Amino acid sequence: MTSSAAPVSAAATATAQPCGPAAAETLARTVGLVATRIYANEVSSSEVLRDKRQVESFAPLSSALARGNRAGVREAVKSLVFSHTHVVRLRVMRGAQVIADVGGPQILAPVSGSLRRGGSTVGHYVLSVQDDLGYVKLVTRFTGVPLVLREGAHTVPVAGAVNPGPASIPAHGPVAYRGGTYEAFSLDAQAFPNGPLRISLLVPVPAGLSRSSCGEIKVTELGDVARRISRRFVLSPTNFSAYIKATAPLTGGLLYIRSGSRQLAGGTDPGPAGLPERGTVSYRGSRYEVFSFATATTVGRARIYQLVLPN
């Protein structure tokens, strides 16, 4: 199988139209997309589905619930929460009655399901694999952008988040705070067990951003996310694929790790035959914007390339 890629140098993108008045919104929506994908991962990842199956198949829990053994239900719930799974809180109910609720106080991204015994539904559960603090850490580490969490008019006091934040934050658009101007991006989420939670990112807008093309703004920001995630790894052949697996769902890009022209790992194999350090490339019928950065690995210096669709 041969590659269909045709690299284009960065110079070829110099004629791209400046993003102009849409620059700030383009930047905020790009950062917001990453934050939205991080949240989505907390409710629908393979790890979450695995944790749901573990709860639903845990015989001590369904058995105790079927017998009305409250102490047994609580012990089973504690066992699940502290069993080295990703579960940070688990609530079990029979009808509207809460039988057991174990875990931390500030939790987001709840998911729910039914508990069955002998073919009959004996109760329901709500679980979460992430707390507010963990989510804030992920977003700030991967995007470098401050955020505000609010339940209604109440700002959730989370370490690392902005508190109290601006008096009013739009869903999208400019907002002033403490002498600075930001572009806001807000997404609707859920607090545990089912309350509304609004997450707002306050994205700083660099001077001169409007002179860049919209595609360049997008690829540069997503490239910076890929670089930030790479710093969480001691990159080596044993975890190249893990890095790509962690990064690609958040950026939506194709990633390749190369030493010179030799591909060490990639989202496709083989990847493009040639890649510019910055610019565009045509690959498998699509045209991508390219961002790359050099990095250290246990097998020497390498370069990580990320290809993203401009729109």
VENJO-V501753 format. One record per residue. N is the residue number from 1. PHI is phi in radians with two decimals (none if undefined). Layout:
BEGIN
n = (N & N)
phi = (PHI & PHI)
END
This chain:
BEGIN
n = (1 & 2 & 3 & 4 & 5 & 6 & 7 & 8 & 9 & 10 & 11 & 12 & 13 & 14 & 15 & 16 & 17 & 18 & 19 & 20 & 21 & 22 & 23 & 24 & 25 & 26 & 27 & 28 & 29 & 30 & 31 & 32 & 33 & 34 & 35 & 36 & 37 & 38 & 39 & 40 & 41 & 42 & 43 & 44 & 45 & 46 & 47 & 48 & 49 & 50 & 51 & 52 & 53 & 54 & 55 & 56 & 57 & 58 & 59 & 60 & 61 & 62 & 63 & 64 & 65 & 66 & 67 & 68 & 69 & 70 & 71 & 72 & 73 & 74 & 75 & 76 & 77 & 78 & 79 & 80 & 81 & 82 & 83 & 84 & 85 & 86 & 87 & 88 & 89 & 90 & 91 & 92 & 93 & 94 & 95 & 96 & 97 & 98 & 99 & 100 & 101 & 102 & 103 & 104 & 105 & 106 & 107 & 108 & 109 & 110 & 111 & 112 & 113 & 114 & 115 & 116 & 117 & 118 & 119 & 120 & 121 & 122 & 123 & 124 & 125 & 126 & 127 & 128 & 129 & 130 & 131 & 132 & 133 & 134 & 135 & 136 & 137 & 138 & 139 & 140 & 141 & 142 & 143 & 144 & 145 & 146 & 147 & 148 & 149 & 150 & 151 & 152 & 153 & 154 & 155 & 156 & 157 & 158 & 159 & 160 & 161 & 162 & 163 & 164 & 165 & 166 & 167 & 168 & 169 & 170 & 171 & 172 & 173 & 174 & 175 & 176 & 177 & 178 & 179 & 180 & 181 & 182 & 183 & 184 & 185 & 186 & 187 & 188 & 189 & 190 & 191 & 192 & 193 & 194 & 195 & 196 & 197 & 198 & 199 & 200 & 201 & 202 & 203 & 204 & 205 & 206 & 207 & 208 & 209 & 210 & 211 & 212 & 213 & 214 & 215 & 216 & 217 & 218 & 219 & 220 & 221 & 222 & 223 & 224 & 225 & 226 & 227 & 228 & 229 & 230 & 231 & 232 & 233 & 234 & 235 & 236 & 237 & 238 & 239 & 240 & 241 & 242 & 243 & 244 & 245 & 246 & 247 & 248 & 249 & 250 & 251 & 252 & 253 & 254 & 255 & 256 & 257 & 258 & 259 & 260 & 261 & 262 & 263 & 264 & 265 & 266 & 267 & 268 & 269 & 270 & 271 & 272 & 273 & 274 & 275 & 276 & 277 & 278 & 279 & 280 & 281 & 282 & 283 & 284 & 285 & 286 & 287 & 288 & 289 & 290 & 291 & 292 & 293 & 294 & 295 & 296 & 297 & 298 & 299 & 300 & 301 & 302 & 303 & 304 & 305 & 306 & 307 & 308 & 309 & 310 & 311)
phi = (none & -1.99 & -1.32 & -1.88 & -1.39 & -2.27 & -1.26 & -2.20 & -1.21 & -1.06 & -1.07 & -1.20 & -1.65 & -1.13 & -1.51 & -1.06 & -1.18 & -1.03 & -1.23 & 1.07 & -1.09 & -1.50 & -1.08 & -1.10 & -1.15 & -1.06 & -1.09 & -1.12 & -1.19 & -1.17 & -1.10 & -1.10 & -1.10 & -1.12 & -1.09 & -1.14 & -1.20 & -1.08 & -1.12 & -1.03 & -1.13 & -1.36 & -2.04 & -2.50 & -1.31 & -1.10 & -1.15 & -1.11 & -1.10 & -1.14 & -1.16 & -1.09 & -1.10 & -1.12 & -1.12 & -1.21 & -1.77 & -1.38 & -1.02 & -1.01 & -1.28 & -1.13 & -1.16 & -1.13 & -1.16 & -1.12 & -1.48 & 1.29 & -1.59 & -1.09 & -1.12 & -1.16 & -1.10 & -1.10 & -1.12 & -1.16 & -1.13 & -1.05 & -1.07 & -1.22 & -1.15 & -1.83 & -1.77 & 1.16 & -1.50 & -1.54 & -1.19 & -1.87 & -2.74 & -2.48 & -2.05 & -2.09 & -2.27 & -2.14 & 1.17 & -1.59 & -1.54 & -1.41 & -1.61 & -2.68 & -2.62 & -2.23 & 2.51 & -1.30 & -1.51 & -2.04 & -2.20 & -2.27 & 0.99 & -1.27 & -2.28 & -2.33 & -2.98 & -1.85 & -1.97 & -2.16 & -2.54 & 1.06 & 1.48 & -2.02 & -1.37 & -1.90 & 3.03 & -2.36 & -2.47 & -2.29 & -2.31 & -2.50 & -1.91 & -2.55 & -1.75 & -1.03 & -1.08 & -1.09 & -1.15 & -1.04 & -1.06 & -1.09 & -1.13 & -1.23 & -1.15 & -1.57 & -2.07 & 1.28 & -1.89 & -1.27 & -2.50 & -2.18 & -1.95 & -2.35 & -1.89 & 1.15 & -1.55 & -1.61 & -1.42 & -1.31 & -1.40 & -1.92 & -1.01 & 1.63 & -1.67 & -1.32 & -2.58 & -1.53 & 1.47 & -1.05 & -1.06 & -2.41 & -2.17 & -1.28 & -1.05 & -2.57 & 2.37 & -1.25 & -2.61 & -1.73 & -2.74 & 0.85 & 1.44 & -1.98 & -2.04 & -2.23 & -1.83 & -1.56 & -2.37 & -2.07 & -2.30 & -1.54 & -2.29 & -2.32 & -1.60 & -1.28 & -1.57 & -2.79 & -1.51 & -1.21 & -2.39 & -1.92 & -1.90 & -2.12 & -1.72 & -1.88 & -1.63 & -1.16 & -1.92 & -1.12 & -1.09 & 1.41 & -1.03 & -1.12 & -1.37 & -1.39 & -1.28 & -1.08 & -1.12 & -1.16 & -1.05 & -1.12 & -1.19 & -1.19 & -1.16 & -1.19 & -1.14 & -1.15 & -1.08 & -1.05 & -1.19 & -1.10 & -1.15 & -1.07 & -1.24 & -1.48 & -2.10 & -1.62 & -1.17 & -2.69 & -0.97 & -1.32 & -2.22 & -0.95 & -1.16 & -1.14 & -1.09 & -1.10 & -1.12 & -1.30 & -1.58 & -0.97 & -1.13 & -1.49 & -1.70 & 1.24 & -1.84 & -1.63 & -2.04 & -2.43 & -1.96 & -2.33 & -1.97 & 1.10 & -1.63 & -1.55 & -1.43 & -1.54 & -2.89 & -3.02 & -1.23 & -2.34 & -2.41 & -1.37 & -1.51 & -1.01 & -1.14 & -2.52 & -2.37 & -1.34 & -1.13 & -2.44 & 2.38 & -2.30 & -2.57 & -1.67 & -2.60 & 0.89 & 1.48 & -2.17 & -1.87 & -2.00 & -1.51 & -2.01 & -2.25 & -2.50 & -2.66 & -1.44 & -2.65 & -1.53 & -2.32 & -1.23 & -1.97 & 1.89 & -1.16 & -2.49 & -2.23 & -1.78 & -1.91 & -2.17 & -1.91 & -2.25 & -1.25 & -1.19 & -2.15)
END
